[in-house]
Amino acid sequence: MKPSDIRTKTQDELNDQLGSLKKEQFNLRFQRATGQLENTARVKEIRRDIARIKTIARQKTAENKA
């Protein structure tokens, strides 16, 4: 997911996206623990996408307060 795509979304859309990514991350952790995970790179992608969304959401709230 590109940062430019994230910046165009509203705060509610970011929260929804963040929730779905966290659920996917949870499922991937279980798959890795049980040995069923095939695409191990997806874990890293999800983690970085979550960080991107949190960072941009924090920037947006800081802009609104300033």
Biotite code that builds the C-alpha atoms (Angstrom):
import biotite.structure as struc

atoms = struc.array([
    struc.Atom([0.000, 0.000, 0.000], chain_id="A", res_id=1, res_name="MET", atom_name="CA", element="C"),
    struc.Atom([1.408, 3.354, -1.019], chain_id="A", res_id=2, res_name="LYS", atom_name="CA", element="C"),
    struc.Atom([1.451, 6.344, 1.340], chain_id="A", res_id=3, res_name="PRO", atom_name="CA", element="C"),
    struc.Atom([-0.257, 8.492, -1.296], chain_id="A", res_id=4, res_name="SER", atom_name="CA", element="C"),
    struc.Atom([-3.198, 6.075, -1.302], chain_id="A", res_id=5, res_name="ASP", atom_name="CA", element="C"),
    struc.Atom([-3.414, 6.218, 2.473], chain_id="A", res_id=6, res_name="ILE", atom_name="CA", element="C"),
    struc.Atom([-3.340, 10.024, 2.588], chain_id="A", res_id=7, res_name="ARG", atom_name="CA", element="C"),
    struc.Atom([-6.421, 10.288, 0.383], chain_id="A", res_id=8, res_name="THR", atom_name="CA", element="C"),
    struc.Atom([-8.559, 8.314, 2.840], chain_id="A", res_id=9, res_name="LYS", atom_name="CA", element="C"),
    struc.Atom([-10.594, 9.746, 5.693], chain_id="A", res_id=10, res_name="THR", atom_name="CA", element="C"),
    struc.Atom([-9.925, 8.976, 9.343], chain_id="A", res_id=11, res_name="GLN", atom_name="CA", element="C"),
    struc.Atom([-12.822, 6.499, 9.467], chain_id="A", res_id=12, res_name="ASP", atom_name="CA", element="C"),
    struc.Atom([-11.537, 4.672, 6.389], chain_id="A", res_id=13, res_name="GLU", atom_name="CA", element="C"),
    struc.Atom([-8.078, 4.508, 7.957], chain_id="A", res_id=14, res_name="LEU", atom_name="CA", element="C"),
    struc.Atom([-9.522, 3.025, 11.143], chain_id="A", res_id=15, res_name="ASN", atom_name="CA", element="C"),
    struc.Atom([-11.430, 0.402, 9.147], chain_id="A", res_id=16, res_name="ASP", atom_name="CA", element="C"),
    struc.Atom([-8.325, -0.451, 7.124], chain_id="A", res_id=17, res_name="GLN", atom_name="CA", element="C"),
    struc.Atom([-6.253, -0.689, 10.287], chain_id="A", res_id=18, res_name="LEU", atom_name="CA", element="C"),
    struc.Atom([-8.749, -3.054, 11.872], chain_id="A", res_id=19, res_name="GLY", atom_name="CA", element="C"),
    struc.Atom([-8.780, -5.368, 8.881], chain_id="A", res_id=20, res_name="SER", atom_name="CA", element="C"),
    struc.Atom([-4.978, -5.407, 8.707], chain_id="A", res_id=21, res_name="LEU", atom_name="CA", element="C"),
    struc.Atom([-4.729, -6.271, 12.394], chain_id="A", res_id=22, res_name="LYS", atom_name="CA", element="C"),
    struc.Atom([-7.150, -9.163, 11.904], chain_id="A", res_id=23, res_name="LYS", atom_name="CA", element="C"),
    struc.Atom([-5.096, -10.406, 8.969], chain_id="A", res_id=24, res_name="GLU", atom_name="CA", element="C"),
    struc.Atom([-1.921, -10.086, 11.025], chain_id="A", res_id=25, res_name="GLN", atom_name="CA", element="C"),
    struc.Atom([-3.524, -12.132, 13.795], chain_id="A", res_id=26, res_name="PHE", atom_name="CA", element="C"),
    struc.Atom([-4.519, -14.857, 11.335], chain_id="A", res_id=27, res_name="ASN", atom_name="CA", element="C"),
    struc.Atom([-1.052, -14.901, 9.787], chain_id="A", res_id=28, res_name="LEU", atom_name="CA", element="C"),
    struc.Atom([0.537, -15.350, 13.215], chain_id="A", res_id=29, res_name="ARG", atom_name="CA", element="C"),
    struc.Atom([-1.635, -18.392, 13.844], chain_id="A", res_id=30, res_name="PHE", atom_name="CA", element="C"),
    struc.Atom([-0.820, -19.823, 10.441], chain_id="A", res_id=31, res_name="GLN", atom_name="CA", element="C"),
    struc.Atom([2.892, -19.358, 11.109], chain_id="A", res_id=32, res_name="ARG", atom_name="CA", element="C"),
    struc.Atom([2.611, -21.018, 14.512], chain_id="A", res_id=33, res_name="ALA", atom_name="CA", element="C"),
    struc.Atom([0.830, -24.047, 13.077], chain_id="A", res_id=34, res_name="THR", atom_name="CA", element="C"),
    struc.Atom([3.139, -24.298, 10.070], chain_id="A", res_id=35, res_name="GLY", atom_name="CA", element="C"),
    struc.Atom([0.443, -23.487, 7.507], chain_id="A", res_id=36, res_name="GLN", atom_name="CA", element="C"),
    struc.Atom([1.849, -20.128, 6.361], chain_id="A", res_id=37, res_name="LEU", atom_name="CA", element="C"),
    struc.Atom([2.973, -20.232, 2.741], chain_id="A", res_id=38, res_name="GLU", atom_name="CA", element="C"),
    struc.Atom([3.761, -16.585, 1.992], chain_id="A", res_id=39, res_name="ASN", atom_name="CA", element="C"),
    struc.Atom([6.049, -15.501, 4.823], chain_id="A", res_id=40, res_name="THR", atom_name="CA", element="C"),
    struc.Atom([6.747, -12.125, 3.212], chain_id="A", res_id=41, res_name="ALA", atom_name="CA", element="C"),
    struc.Atom([3.111, -11.140, 3.782], chain_id="A", res_id=42, res_name="ARG", atom_name="CA", element="C"),
    struc.Atom([3.785, -10.854, 7.530], chain_id="A", res_id=43, res_name="VAL", atom_name="CA", element="C"),
    struc.Atom([6.355, -8.129, 6.885], chain_id="A", res_id=44, res_name="LYS", atom_name="CA", element="C"),
    struc.Atom([4.092, -6.321, 4.401], chain_id="A", res_id=45, res_name="GLU", atom_name="CA", element="C"),
    struc.Atom([1.210, -6.252, 6.863], chain_id="A", res_id=46, res_name="ILE", atom_name="CA", element="C"),
    struc.Atom([3.403, -4.965, 9.664], chain_id="A", res_id=47, res_name="ARG", atom_name="CA", element="C"),
    struc.Atom([4.706, -2.133, 7.487], chain_id="A", res_id=48, res_name="ARG", atom_name="CA", element="C"),
    struc.Atom([1.237, -1.241, 6.203], chain_id="A", res_id=49, res_name="ASP", atom_name="CA", element="C"),
    struc.Atom([-0.021, -0.980, 9.788], chain_id="A", res_id=50, res_name="ILE", atom_name="CA", element="C"),
    struc.Atom([2.883, 1.322, 10.640], chain_id="A", res_id=51, res_name="ALA", atom_name="CA", element="C"),
    struc.Atom([2.204, 3.484, 7.569], chain_id="A", res_id=52, res_name="ARG", atom_name="CA", element="C"),
    struc.Atom([-1.458, 3.867, 8.437], chain_id="A", res_id=53, res_name="ILE", atom_name="CA", element="C"),
    struc.Atom([-0.705, 4.735, 12.067], chain_id="A", res_id=54, res_name="LYS", atom_name="CA", element="C"),
    struc.Atom([1.915, 7.286, 11.049], chain_id="A", res_id=55, res_name="THR", atom_name="CA", element="C"),
    struc.Atom([-0.287, 9.046, 8.513], chain_id="A", res_id=56, res_name="ILE", atom_name="CA", element="C"),
    struc.Atom([-3.282, 8.992, 10.882], chain_id="A", res_id=57, res_name="ALA", atom_name="CA", element="C"),
    struc.Atom([-1.134, 10.628, 13.561], chain_id="A", res_id=58, res_name="ARG", atom_name="CA", element="C"),
    struc.Atom([0.036, 13.264, 11.063], chain_id="A", res_id=59, res_name="GLN", atom_name="CA", element="C"),
    struc.Atom([-3.556, 14.020, 10.067], chain_id="A", res_id=60, res_name="LYS", atom_name="CA", element="C"),
    struc.Atom([-4.667, 14.488, 13.683], chain_id="A", res_id=61, res_name="THR", atom_name="CA", element="C"),
    struc.Atom([-1.674, 16.775, 14.312], chain_id="A", res_id=62, res_name="ALA", atom_name="CA", element="C"),
    struc.Atom([-2.608, 18.883, 11.284], chain_id="A", res_id=63, res_name="GLU", atom_name="CA", element="C"),
    struc.Atom([-6.197, 19.194, 12.493], chain_id="A", res_id=64, res_name="ASN", atom_name="CA", element="C"),
    struc.Atom([-5.088, 20.372, 15.947], chain_id="A", res_id=65, res_name="LYS", atom_name="CA", element="C"),
    struc.Atom([-2.611, 22.918, 14.595], chain_id="A", res_id=66, res_name="ALA", atom_name="CA", element="C"),
])
